[in-house]
Amino acid sequence: MNLNMRFIFSVRYYLFSTVSLFLALLYLDEFVARFFRDHAGYSSVWISEYGRQFFAHITVLAEPQYAVIPASLWWLYGRYYRDETIKFQGRFAFMCLSVTGLIVPLLKFIFRRARPSLFFTDGIAGFFLYKPFWFFSAKYASFPSGHSVSSFVFLAVVSILSPKHRLWAGIIATLCALSRVVLGAHYLSDVIVGTLFGYWFAHFYYDRFFRHDHEHIQSSAVRV
């Protein structure tokens, strides 16, 4: 299967799975949000306060700035020491995280979905696409979950560059994404769609712009 056909197939597959899953999860969002509010929130019945603190700390790992900065430093390290492998790894990770870091805020602005906190305090839920462009704030930036996107971009990058470490990367990425639901920052569908988009985008970006360079570096390393 050539590059274009692989891309078309992957887009169709992820588009179908994302839309189908999103529509299905719309019926679960409120239930899941209520569950974590009642059992993982202030009452701390289902999970201890230490567990909540754990998720509050691990969610920080998926903050875009904490992901982009190490990637950029790794890229600069490779450039300084003229290590093509390290330079490629850093550049690929940096570009994936940076581009998705620009796309996600745009998607949030377009969809303007109210966060779970608004549903519980004011009974406001849903998407507000029809509102004027100035009708936007962090409270209406629930879809998609940016933390979930960046954490699964990280998983995809590790899976491509170092497959033997993808299990640990998958555990970290999953915990980061799950933390957004546990902490009440996002609905479950926000997180699921974010993970699918982040994982797909990194593979798409690799196929379109980085595969040739990666294969060239790998073949050069074998010859040496």
C-alpha positions in Angstrom: 0.0 0.0 0.0 1.5 3.3 -1.1 1.7 6.4 1.1 -1.4 8.1 -0.3 -3.6 5.0 0.0 -2.3 4.3 3.5 -3.2 7.9 4.4 -6.7 7.8 2.9 -7.4 4.5 4.6 -6.2 5.8 8.0 -8.2 9.0 7.7 -11.4 7.0 6.9 -10.8 4.5 9.7 -10.1 7.1 12.4 -12.9 9.4 11.2 -15.4 6.6 11.3 -14.2 5.3 14.7 -14.0 8.8 16.2 -17.5 9.9 15.1 -19.1 6.6 16.1 -17.4 6.5 19.5 -18.1 10.2 20.1 -21.9 9.7 19.4 -22.0 6.6 21.7 -20.2 8.4 24.5 -22.5 11.4 24.4 -24.9 9.2 26.3 -22.3 8.2 28.9 -20.7 11.6 29.5 -23.1 12.8 32.1 -23.2 9.5 34.0 -19.4 9.3 34.1 -19.0 12.9 35.1 -21.5 12.5 38.0 -19.7 9.3 39.1 -16.3 11.0 39.5 -17.9 14.1 41.0 -19.7 12.1 43.6 -17.1 9.4 44.4 -13.7 10.9 43.4 -14.4 14.5 44.4 -14.8 16.2 47.7 -16.5 13.2 49.4 -13.5 11.0 48.5 -15.6 7.8 48.9 -14.4 5.9 45.8 -10.9 7.2 45.8 -8.8 8.7 48.6 -7.6 12.2 48.6 -4.1 10.9 48.0 -5.4 9.2 44.9 -6.9 12.5 43.7 -3.6 14.3 44.4 -1.9 11.6 42.4 -4.0 12.4 39.3 -3.6 16.2 40.0 0.1 15.7 39.8 0.3 13.3 36.8 -2.0 15.5 34.7 0.7 18.2 34.8 2.9 15.8 32.7 0.6 16.4 29.7 0.7 20.2 29.9 1.9 21.3 26.4 4.8 23.4 27.8 6.1 20.5 29.8 6.1 18.3 26.7 7.4 20.8 24.1 10.3 22.1 26.2 12.1 18.7 26.7 11.5 17.9 23.0 13.1 21.2 21.9 16.0 20.7 24.2 16.5 17.2 22.9 16.5 18.6 19.4 19.0 21.3 20.3 21.2 18.7 22.0 21.3 16.6 18.8 22.2 19.7 16.7 24.9 20.8 19.1 26.6 17.4 19.2 25.7 16.6 15.5 23.9 13.4 16.4 21.5 12.9 13.6 19.4 10.3 15.5 18.9 12.5 18.5 18.3 15.5 16.4 15.6 13.7 14.4 13.9 12.4 17.5 13.8 15.8 19.1 12.6 17.5 15.9 9.9 15.0 15.2 8.5 15.2 18.8 8.8 19.0 18.9 6.9 19.4 15.6 4.1 16.9 16.5 3.5 18.6 19.9 3.8 22.1 18.5 1.4 21.6 15.6 -1.2 19.9 17.7 -0.7 22.6 20.3 -1.9 25.1 17.6 -4.7 22.9 16.3 -6.3 22.0 19.6 -7.1 25.6 20.7 -8.6 26.2 17.3 -10.9 23.1 17.7 -11.8 24.3 21.2 -12.8 27.7 19.8 -14.9 26.1 17.0 -16.8 23.6 19.2 -17.0 25.7 22.4 -18.2 22.8 24.6 -19.1 23.7 28.2 -17.0 21.9 30.8 -18.5 19.6 33.3 -18.1 22.2 36.0 -20.7 24.4 34.2 -23.1 21.6 34.1 -22.9 21.0 37.8 -23.0 24.6 38.9 -25.4 26.2 36.3 -26.9 23.3 34.4 -25.1 24.4 31.2 -24.1 21.6 28.8 -23.4 21.1 25.1 -21.8 22.8 22.2 -22.1 26.5 21.4 -21.0 26.7 17.8 -23.7 29.2 16.9 -22.6 31.8 19.5 -20.6 34.9 18.4 -16.9 34.5 18.1 -16.3 36.6 21.3 -18.4 34.0 23.2 -15.5 31.9 24.4 -13.6 31.3 27.6 -11.8 28.4 29.4 -15.2 27.2 30.7 -16.2 26.5 27.1 -13.1 24.7 26.1 -13.9 21.2 27.0 -13.7 19.6 23.5 -11.3 18.1 22.7 -9.0 17.5 25.7 -5.7 19.0 25.0 -3.9 17.0 27.7 -5.2 13.8 26.1 -4.0 14.9 22.6 -0.5 15.7 23.8 -0.2 12.6 26.0 -1.2 10.3 23.1 1.1 12.2 20.7 3.8 11.3 23.1 2.7 7.7 23.0 2.7 7.6 19.2 6.2 9.3 19.0 7.6 6.7 21.4 5.9 3.9 19.6 7.5 5.0 16.3 11.0 5.9 17.6 11.4 3.3 20.4 8.8 0.5 20.2 10.3 -1.3 23.1 9.3 1.5 25.5 5.7 1.9 24.2 4.2 -0.1 27.1 5.5 2.4 29.7 4.6 5.3 27.5 1.1 3.9 27.1 0.6 3.6 30.8 1.7 7.2 31.4 -0.4 8.5 28.5 -3.5 6.6 29.7 -3.1 7.9 33.2 -2.7 11.5 32.0 -5.8 11.2 29.8 -7.8 9.5 32.6 -6.8 12.2 35.0 -8.8 14.8 33.0 -12.0 12.8 33.7 -11.2 12.0 37.3 -10.5 15.7 38.1 -13.7 16.8 36.4 -11.9 18.9 33.7 -13.4 17.0 30.8 -16.2 14.7 29.7 -15.2 11.2 28.8 -15.9 11.8 25.1 -13.6 14.8 25.1 -10.8 12.6 26.3 -11.5 9.6 24.0 -11.6 11.9 20.9 -8.5 13.6 22.1 -6.5 10.4 22.4 -7.6 9.2 19.0 -6.7 12.4 17.3 -3.3 12.7 19.0 -2.3 9.2 18.2 -3.5 9.4 14.6 -2.0 12.8 14.0 1.5 11.8 15.1 1.4 8.8 12.7 0.0 10.8 9.9 2.6 13.5 10.4 5.4 10.9 10.4 4.2 9.3 7.2 3.9 12.6 5.4 7.0 14.4 6.5 9.4 12.3 8.6 9.4 8.7 7.4 11.9 9.2 4.6 14.4 11.0 6.9 13.9 8.3 9.5 14.6 5.5 7.1 17.6 7.3 5.7 19.1 7.8 9.2 18.4 4.1 10.1 20.0 2.9 6.9 23.0 5.1 7.5 23.4 3.7 11.0 23.3 0.2 9.6 26.1 0.9 7.1 28.3 2.4 9.8 
